Amino acid sequence: MTDHPESLIKSLIKTVKEYPRFSKEEIEKLCWMAVHEHKHGVLPSEYDIREIDEELYLKLLQEFKSNI
């Protein structure tokens, strides 16, 4: 299990909230996009299948849901 710095989680939460079409109903998708962008340096394309850091995604999602 990887220990992700709290500063990274907070940064990604900010990133998610700043997406143009931010919506609490799509939080899973937006968290996935933020983790993808963090890992690969670009937002995912429509059919992007590159792997992401799933532990980071789940941590972000958990933290995000507890803060909204």
N, C-alpha and C positions, 0 to 999 in steps of 0.2 A: 504494500500500500504506500503510495506516494503522499508525502505531506506537502500540500500546496500552501505557500505563504498567504496570510490573510490579505496582504496588500494586493496580491494578484486577484483574489476573489472580489475584493472591493472594486478594483479596476474593471473587471469583467462585468460586474453588476452595473457600473456606470455606463459601460459600453452598450449593454442591453437596453438600458433605459433611454439611451440617445439614438437608438435606431429610429429612422423616420416613421415607421408604422408600428411603433411600440404598442403592444396590446397584451394585457394580462391573460387573455384567452389563448395566446400563442407563445406563452413563456417557454415551453419546451423547445419549440423551434428556434426561438431567438437565442436561448442559451446555447443550443447546439451551434448556431451560426457564430456566436462570439468565441466559443472554444475552437471552432474550425479556423476562424480568422486568427486567433492567437497562435495556433500550431502551424498553420500553413502560410500566414501572412496576407491572405486574401479571403474575401467572403466566398462561400461555396457557390458554384454554378448550380443550375437547376437539377442536374443529375450527378452531382459530385459524390463519389463514393469513397473518397480518401478517408482513412481512419482518423479519429480524434482521440484525445485522452479521455476515456470514458469516466475515470475516477474524477477528473476535474469537472467534467460535465455534470455528474451527479452531485458533486459538492456545490457547484455553482447553483444548480437547480434547487437544492435543499436550502442553501443560504438565501437565495433570492426569494423563495416562497416564504421563508420565515421573516423576511424583512418587508414584505408588502402587505 
